[in-house]
Amino acid sequence: MKMEFDLRLQQTQKLIMTPELKQAIEILQLNALELNELIQQELETNPLLEREEVEEEMYSFDVKELVRNVREMEERFYYGDSDDEEIDEVSYENFLSKKPTLSDHLLFQLYITPVPARIRKICEYIIFSLTPSGYLKEEVGEIAQILGCTEEEVLEALAVAQSFDPPGVGARNLKECLRLQLISQGNYRGLVKEIVEKHLEDIADGRYSYLAKLYNVSVKEVQRAVDLIKKLNPKPGNAFSEESEGYIVPDVEVIKRDGEYVVLINDSNIPRLRINSYYYSILESSDEDAKKYITSKLQSAIWLIKSIESRKETLYRVVKAIVDLQREFLDKGINYLKPLTQKQVADILGIHESTVSRAINGKYVETPRGTFELKFFFQSGFLGQNGREFSAETVKNLIKKLIEEEDPANPLSDQKIAEILKEKNINISRRTVAKYREECNIPSTLKRKRY
């Protein structure tokens, strides 16, 4: 066998993931807030980038007037309408303060409650050991060991803490939490007491008939007792938890003008960028290191601006395609939301499916029907017997409506709902109905039944 070595040239195409391409892909999948944060970082690290400032003269009068009005309102709010130039006394009741935490609320009650100093110290430890929902998860023995006291003293301090508002705070389990609340209401007696102490799992499973036979009462009496228990708060500390409110900033807005839907990209919070022309002179200097640095930063700045514009164009095209395909939903409501896949949009626009996925990632659109995550418009669905397509969200909405209108004394079973939907040309199984019902957090037939 003869072996030979030679050189050959062969032309091939390869997709190389350059840093610029990687950045463009990352920018495409950022929402407006994340993009704004990225731009701020780039403005700090790239001297060639600068934001286009709005002309100050256009708004100078209005801004100054607004500042004056705000200051006057603040002075009136904090100090009242006094005409005196100097105010010697300030009412601290007029100052705004942050919402008190659960610990603050309980400590205030502790400090105005006459208890021995040693018990007060244990109470403080218990208060700071509570979970955000108001439960004590540490064992009494552990607390006694840590503080060097007896378990009896810990239990005495715990009883003091459990007497505070909100009722149920300091409980060690759900049963104790409900018991404390019922005691504070004066309702801890009779059938309610028995259910809380022995049958929480039974009422969770809807076994009302079993409890009625067990205690020789009517099912209606059991249901009234359960209704009273369900009004209690299983997490009494949550009212004081500092949960941050989620504010949605839509990346796109869809408005209706003259019977047509117009897509607007919301870039009001995104700074407009431009290249600082001052650094162009350095490119003509003889300092090679400076020229190399400026060239690198210039390319980075240009690519960032292009990537942002490309993101805007791609997002517009994707949302425009969604609006065209889901026009019936925008016109008539949720029952007309069609099944839709990312591949369908990608084929219409002539782009890759992954590009659509990145374009809709984590982004919201404000429409005349409300504000939705863009992923909401991509639904699986069913083909009706009359050829009409129904999205999963449409079917869920129909199930919720049927249950809302059902007879509470004779609630609809999953099988019955499936049969009703079949009459509406939506052929789905009982199992699918059960799945969608659970996704809507709707209890089973047994738990919905009213006696």
C-alpha positions as CSV (number, residue, x, y, z in Angstrom):
1,M,0.0,0.0,0.0
2,K,1.5,3.3,-1.1
3,M,1.2,6.3,1.2
4,E,1.5,9.9,-0.1
5,F,1.5,13.3,1.6
6,D,0.4,16.4,-0.3
7,L,-1.2,19.8,0.4
8,R,-4.8,20.6,-0.7
9,L,-6.9,23.7,-0.4
10,Q,-10.6,23.2,0.5
11,Q,-13.1,25.9,1.0
12,T,-15.7,25.3,3.8
13,Q,-18.2,27.5,5.7
14,K,-18.3,27.6,9.5
15,L,-20.3,29.6,11.9
16,I,-17.9,31.1,14.4
17,M,-19.3,32.5,17.6
18,T,-17.5,35.8,17.8
19,P,-17.7,38.0,21.0
20,E,-19.8,40.5,19.0
21,L,-22.2,37.9,17.8
22,K,-22.5,36.5,21.3
23,Q,-23.2,40.0,22.6
24,A,-25.9,40.5,20.0
25,I,-27.6,37.3,21.0
26,E,-27.5,38.2,24.6
27,I,-28.9,41.7,24.0
28,L,-31.8,40.2,22.0
29,Q,-33.0,38.1,24.9
30,L,-32.8,41.0,27.5
31,N,-35.9,42.8,28.6
32,A,-36.1,46.6,28.8
33,L,-34.9,46.8,32.4
34,E,-32.0,44.3,31.8
35,L,-31.0,46.2,28.7
36,N,-31.0,49.5,30.5
37,E,-28.7,48.0,33.2
38,L,-26.3,46.7,30.5
39,I,-26.2,50.1,28.8
40,Q,-25.4,51.7,32.1
41,Q,-22.4,49.3,32.6
42,E,-21.2,50.0,29.1
43,L,-21.4,53.8,29.6
44,E,-19.2,53.4,32.7
45,T,-16.5,51.2,31.0
46,N,-16.4,52.6,27.4
47,P,-15.4,56.2,27.2
48,L,-16.4,56.5,23.6
49,L,-20.1,55.9,24.5
50,E,-22.3,58.7,25.7
51,R,-26.0,59.2,26.0
52,E,-27.9,61.7,23.9
53,E,-29.2,64.2,26.4
54,V,-32.5,66.0,25.9
55,E,-32.2,69.7,25.3
56,E,-32.6,71.4,28.7
57,E,-34.2,74.5,27.3
58,M,-37.3,72.5,26.3
59,Y,-38.1,71.5,29.8
60,S,-36.3,73.9,32.0
61,F,-39.5,75.9,33.1
62,D,-41.7,72.9,33.7
63,V,-39.0,71.1,35.7
64,K,-38.3,74.1,37.9
65,E,-42.0,74.6,38.5
66,L,-42.4,71.0,39.4
67,V,-39.6,71.1,41.9
68,R,-41.1,74.2,43.5
69,N,-44.5,72.5,43.8
70,V,-43.0,69.4,45.3
71,R,-41.0,71.4,47.8
72,E,-44.1,73.3,48.8
73,M,-46.1,70.1,49.2
74,E,-43.3,68.6,51.3
75,E,-43.2,71.6,53.6
76,R,-47.0,71.5,54.0
77,F,-47.0,67.8,54.7
78,Y,-44.2,67.8,57.2
79,Y,-44.6,71.2,58.9
80,G,-48.2,72.2,58.2
81,D,-49.4,75.5,56.8
82,S,-47.6,77.7,59.4
83,D,-46.4,81.1,58.1
84,D,-43.5,81.3,60.6
85,E,-40.1,81.3,59.0
86,E,-38.6,79.2,61.7
87,I,-40.3,76.2,63.2
88,D,-39.2,75.3,66.7
89,E,-41.2,72.1,67.2
90,V,-41.9,69.4,64.7
91,S,-44.7,66.9,65.1
92,Y,-43.1,63.5,64.5
93,E,-46.5,62.1,63.7
94,N,-46.4,63.9,60.4
95,F,-43.3,62.0,59.2
96,L,-43.6,59.0,57.0
97,S,-42.0,55.8,58.3
98,K,-41.5,52.4,56.7
99,K,-44.0,49.6,57.4
100,P,-43.2,48.0,60.8
101,T,-41.9,44.4,60.6
102,L,-43.4,41.5,62.5
103,S,-40.6,41.8,65.1
104,D,-41.2,45.5,65.6
105,H,-44.9,44.9,66.1
106,L,-44.3,42.2,68.6
107,L,-41.5,44.0,70.5
108,F,-43.7,47.0,71.0
109,Q,-46.4,44.9,72.6
110,L,-43.8,43.1,74.7
111,Y,-42.4,46.4,76.1
112,I,-45.8,47.6,77.2
113,T,-46.6,44.2,78.8
114,P,-45.7,43.8,82.5
115,V,-43.6,40.6,82.6
116,P,-40.5,39.7,84.7
117,A,-37.2,40.7,83.2
118,R,-36.0,37.1,82.7
119,I,-39.2,36.2,80.8
120,R,-38.9,39.3,78.8
121,K,-35.4,38.3,77.6
122,I,-36.8,34.8,76.5
123,C,-39.7,36.5,74.7
124,E,-37.2,38.7,72.8
125,Y,-35.3,35.6,71.7
126,I,-38.6,33.9,70.6
127,I,-39.7,36.9,68.7
128,F,-36.5,37.1,66.7
129,S,-36.6,33.4,66.1
130,L,-40.0,33.5,64.3
131,T,-40.3,32.7,60.6
132,P,-41.7,35.4,58.3
133,S,-45.1,33.6,58.5
134,G,-45.0,33.9,62.3
135,Y,-44.2,30.3,63.3
136,L,-41.7,29.2,65.9
137,K,-39.6,26.3,64.5
138,E,-37.1,26.0,67.3
139,E,-37.8,23.4,69.9
140,V,-38.5,24.5,73.5
141,G,-35.7,22.3,74.8
142,E,-33.2,23.9,72.4
143,I,-34.2,27.4,73.4
144,A,-33.8,26.5,77.1
145,Q,-30.4,25.1,76.5
146,I,-29.2,28.1,74.5
147,L,-30.5,30.7,77.1
148,G,-29.6,28.6,80.1
149,C,-33.1,28.5,81.5
150,T,-35.8,25.9,82.2
151,E,-38.3,24.6,79.7
152,E,-41.1,25.9,82.0
153,E,-39.7,29.4,81.6
154,V,-39.6,29.1,77.8
155,L,-43.2,27.9,77.8
156,E,-44.2,30.8,80.0
157,A,-42.5,33.3,77.7
158,L,-44.0,31.5,74.6
159,A,-47.5,31.9,76.1
160,V,-46.8,35.6,76.5
161,A,-45.7,35.9,72.9
162,Q,-48.7,33.9,71.7
163,S,-51.0,36.4,73.4
164,F,-49.9,39.2,71.1
165,D,-51.4,40.4,67.9
166,P,-51.8,39.0,65.3
167,P,-53.6,36.0,66.7
168,G,-51.8,32.7,65.9
169,V,-48.3,34.2,66.0
170,G,-45.7,32.1,67.8
171,A,-47.5,28.8,67.0
172,R,-45.3,25.7,66.5
173,N,-47.6,24.1,63.9
174,L,-50.8,24.7,61.9
175,K,-53.0,23.1,64.5
176,E,-51.7,25.4,67.3
177,C,-52.0,28.4,65.0
178,L,-55.7,27.8,64.3
179,R,-56.3,27.0,67.9
180,L,-54.8,30.3,69.1
181,Q,-57.0,32.2,66.6
182,L,-60.2,30.4,67.6
183,I,-59.4,31.0,71.3
184,S,-59.0,34.8,70.6
185,Q,-62.4,34.8,68.8
186,G,-64.1,32.7,71.5
187,N,-64.9,30.0,69.0
188,Y,-62.7,27.2,70.3
189,R,-65.5,24.8,71.3
190,G,-67.7,22.1,70.1
191,L,-67.4,20.7,66.6
192,V,-65.0,23.4,65.5
193,K,-62.6,22.3,68.3
194,E,-62.9,18.7,67.5
195,I,-62.2,19.2,63.8
196,V,-59.1,21.4,64.4
197,E,-57.6,19.0,66.9
198,K,-58.4,15.7,65.1
199,H,-59.6,16.1,61.6
200,L,-57.7,18.7,59.6
201,E,-56.7,16.1,57.0
202,D,-60.3,14.9,56.7
203,I,-61.6,18.4,55.9
204,A,-58.7,18.9,53.4
205,D,-60.0,15.7,51.6
206,G,-63.6,16.9,51.8
207,R,-64.8,14.1,54.0
208,Y,-67.8,16.0,55.4
209,S,-70.2,13.1,55.4
210,Y,-67.8,11.0,57.4
211,L,-67.5,13.7,60.0
212,A,-71.2,14.2,60.1
213,K,-71.7,10.5,60.9
214,L,-68.9,10.4,63.4
215,Y,-70.3,13.3,65.5
216,N,-74.0,12.6,64.7
217,V,-74.6,16.0,63.2
218,S,-75.8,17.2,59.8
219,V,-73.4,17.7,56.9
220,K,-74.5,21.4,56.9
221,E,-73.2,21.7,60.5
222,V,-69.9,20.3,59.5
223,Q,-69.7,22.6,56.5
224,R,-70.5,25.7,58.7
225,A,-67.7,24.6,61.1
226,V,-65.3,24.2,58.2
227,D,-66.3,27.6,56.7
228,L,-65.4,29.2,60.1
229,I,-62.0,27.4,60.1
230,K,-61.2,28.4,56.5
231,K,-61.6,32.1,57.5
232,L,-58.6,31.8,59.8
233,N,-55.1,32.9,58.6
234,P,-52.7,30.0,58.4
235,K,-49.8,32.4,58.1
236,P,-50.4,35.3,60.5
237,G,-47.0,36.9,60.0
238,N,-47.4,37.5,56.3
239,A,-49.2,40.8,56.8
240,F,-45.9,42.2,58.1
241,S,-43.5,40.6,55.6
242,E,-41.6,43.0,53.3
243,E,-42.4,41.5,50.0
244,S,-41.3,43.6,47.1
245,E,-44.1,44.4,44.6
246,G,-43.5,43.2,41.1
247,Y,-43.8,46.0,38.6
248,I,-44.0,45.0,35.0
249,V,-42.5,47.3,32.4
250,P,-43.9,46.3,29.0
251,D,-41.2,46.1,26.3
252,V,-43.9,46.5,23.6
253,E,-47.2,48.3,23.4
254,V,-50.0,47.4,21.0
255,I,-52.6,50.1,20.4
256,K,-55.6,50.2,18.1
257,R,-55.9,53.1,15.7
258,D,-58.7,53.4,13.1
259,G,-59.4,49.7,13.3
260,E,-55.8,48.6,12.9
261,Y,-53.3,47.4,15.6
262,V,-50.1,49.4,15.8
263,V,-46.9,47.9,17.4
264,L,-44.8,50.3,19.4
265,I,-41.4,49.4,21.0
266,N,-41.2,50.8,24.5
267,D,-37.7,52.2,24.6
268,S,-38.5,55.3,26.7
269,N,-36.3,53.9,29.6
270,I,-33.5,52.9,27.3
271,P,-30.9,55.7,26.8
272,R,-30.1,56.7,23.3
273,L,-26.4,56.2,22.6
274,R,-23.9,58.0,20.4
275,I,-20.1,58.0,19.8
276,N,-18.1,60.7,21.5
277,S,-16.4,62.5,18.6
278,Y,-13.6,63.8,20.8
279,Y,-11.8,60.5,20.7
280,Y,-11.6,60.5,16.8
281,S,-8.6,62.8,17.0
282,I,-6.6,60.1,18.9
283,L,-6.9,57.8,15.9
284,E,-4.7,60.2,14.0
285,S,-2.0,60.5,16.7
286,S,1.3,58.7,16.7
287,D,0.6,56.8,19.9
288,E,0.0,53.2,18.7
289,D,-1.2,52.0,22.1
290,A,-3.7,54.8,22.4
291,K,-4.9,54.2,18.8
292,K,-5.3,50.4,19.5
293,Y,-7.3,51.1,22.6
294,I,-9.6,53.6,21.0
295,T,-10.1,51.4,18.0
296,S,-11.1,48.5,20.2
297,K,-13.6,50.7,22.2
298,L,-14.9,52.2,19.0
299,Q,-15.7,48.8,17.5
300,S,-17.3,47.7,20.8
301,A,-19.5,50.9,20.9
302,I,-20.6,50.6,17.3
303,W,-21.5,47.0,17.7
304,L,-23.5,47.7,20.9
305,I,-25.5,50.4,19.1
306,K,-26.1,48.1,16.1
307,S,-27.1,45.2,18.4
308,I,-29.6,47.4,20.2
309,E,-31.2,48.5,16.9
310,S,-31.2,44.9,15.7
311,R,-33.0,43.9,18.9
312,K,-35.6,46.6,18.4
313,E,-36.2,45.6,14.8
314,T,-36.4,41.8,15.6
315,L,-38.8,42.4,18.6
316,Y,-41.0,44.6,16.4
317,R,-41.2,42.0,13.6
318,V,-42.0,39.1,16.1
319,V,-44.7,41.0,17.9
320,K,-46.2,42.3,14.6
321,A,-46.5,38.6,13.5
322,I,-48.1,37.6,16.8
323,V,-50.6,40.5,16.5
324,D,-51.5,39.5,13.0
325,L,-52.0,35.8,14.0
326,Q,-53.8,36.6,17.2
327,R,-56.0,39.4,15.9
328,E,-59.2,37.6,16.9
329,F,-58.1,37.4,20.5
330,L,-57.4,41.2,20.5
331,D,-60.8,41.8,18.9
332,K,-63.0,39.4,20.8
333,G,-61.2,38.1,23.9
334,I,-59.7,35.0,25.5
335,N,-62.1,32.5,23.9
336,Y,-60.5,33.4,20.5
337,L,-56.9,32.8,21.4
338,K,-55.5,30.5,18.8
339,P,-52.9,27.7,19.3
340,L,-49.5,29.0,18.1
341,T,-45.9,27.8,18.0
342,Q,-42.6,29.7,17.8
343,K,-41.9,27.7,14.6
344,Q,-44.9,29.2,12.9
345,V,-43.7,32.8,13.6
346,A,-40.1,31.9,12.6
347,D,-41.3,30.5,9.3
348,I,-43.4,33.6,8.5
349,L,-40.4,35.9,9.3
350,G,-37.8,33.7,7.7
351,I,-35.7,33.5,10.9
352,H,-34.6,30.7,13.1
353,E,-36.9,29.4,15.8
354,S,-34.3,30.1,18.5
355,T,-34.3,33.8,17.5
356,V,-38.0,34.0,18.2
357,S,-37.4,32.2,21.5
358,R,-34.8,34.8,22.5
359,A,-36.9,37.7,21.3
360,I,-39.9,36.8,23.5
361,N,-37.8,35.7,26.5
362,G,-39.0,37.5,29.7
363,K,-40.7,40.3,27.7
364,Y,-44.2,41.7,28.2
365,V,-46.6,43.4,25.8
366,E,-49.3,45.9,26.8
367,T,-52.5,45.4,24.7
368,P,-56.1,46.7,24.8
369,R,-56.9,43.3,26.4
370,G,-54.3,43.8,29.2
371,T,-50.6,43.2,29.8
372,F,-49.3,39.7,28.9
373,E,-46.0,37.9,28.8
374,L,-45.2,37.3,25.1
375,K,-45.0,33.6,25.8
376,F,-48.7,33.7,26.7
377,F,-49.5,33.9,23.0
378,F,-47.8,30.6,22.3
379,Q,-50.3,28.0,23.3
380,S,-50.8,24.3,22.6
381,G,-54.4,23.6,21.6
382,F,-57.0,21.4,20.0
383,L,-58.7,21.2,16.7
384,G,-62.4,21.3,17.1
385,Q,-64.8,19.1,15.3
386,N,-65.9,22.1,13.1
387,G,-62.4,22.8,12.1
388,R,-61.9,25.7,14.6
389,E,-58.7,25.8,16.7
390,F,-58.9,26.2,20.5
391,S,-55.9,27.1,22.6
392,A,-55.2,25.5,26.0
393,E,-55.9,28.9,27.7
394,T,-59.3,29.1,25.9
395,V,-60.2,25.7,27.2
396,K,-59.1,26.6,30.7
397,N,-61.3,29.7,30.6
398,L,-64.3,27.7,29.5
399,I,-63.7,25.2,32.3
400,K,-63.5,28.0,34.8
401,K,-66.7,29.6,33.5
402,L,-68.6,26.2,33.6
403,I,-67.5,25.7,37.3
404,E,-68.4,29.3,38.2
405,E,-72.0,28.7,36.9
406,E,-72.4,25.2,38.3
407,D,-74.9,24.3,41.0
408,P,-72.9,24.3,44.3
409,A,-75.1,21.5,45.6
410,N,-74.4,19.4,42.6
411,P,-71.0,20.4,41.2
412,L,-69.9,19.2,37.8
413,S,-67.5,16.2,37.6
414,D,-64.5,16.3,35.3
415,Q,-66.3,13.7,33.1
416,K,-69.4,15.9,32.8
417,I,-67.3,19.0,31.9
418,A,-65.6,16.9,29.2
419,E,-69.0,16.0,27.8
420,I,-70.2,19.6,27.9
421,L,-67.0,20.7,26.0
422,K,-67.6,18.0,23.5
423,E,-71.0,19.5,22.8
424,K,-69.1,22.8,22.0
425,N,-66.9,20.9,19.5
426,I,-64.0,20.6,21.9
427,N,-63.0,17.0,22.1
428,I,-60.8,16.5,25.2
429,S,-60.5,13.7,27.7
430,R,-61.6,13.7,31.4
431,R,-57.9,13.5,32.4
432,T,-57.1,16.6,30.4
433,V,-60.0,18.4,32.1
434,A,-58.6,17.4,35.5
435,K,-55.2,18.6,34.5
436,Y,-56.4,22.0,33.4
437,R,-58.7,22.3,36.5
438,E,-55.7,21.7,38.8
439,E,-53.6,24.2,36.8
440,C,-56.3,26.8,37.5
441,N,-56.2,25.9,41.3
442,I,-59.8,24.7,41.2
443,P,-60.6,22.0,43.8
444,S,-62.2,18.7,42.9
445,T,-65.9,18.0,42.8
446,L,-66.0,16.6,46.3
447,K,-64.3,19.7,47.8
448,R,-66.6,22.1,45.8
449,K,-69.8,20.6,46.9
450,R,-72.0,22.7,49.2
451,Y,-74.6,21.1,51.4
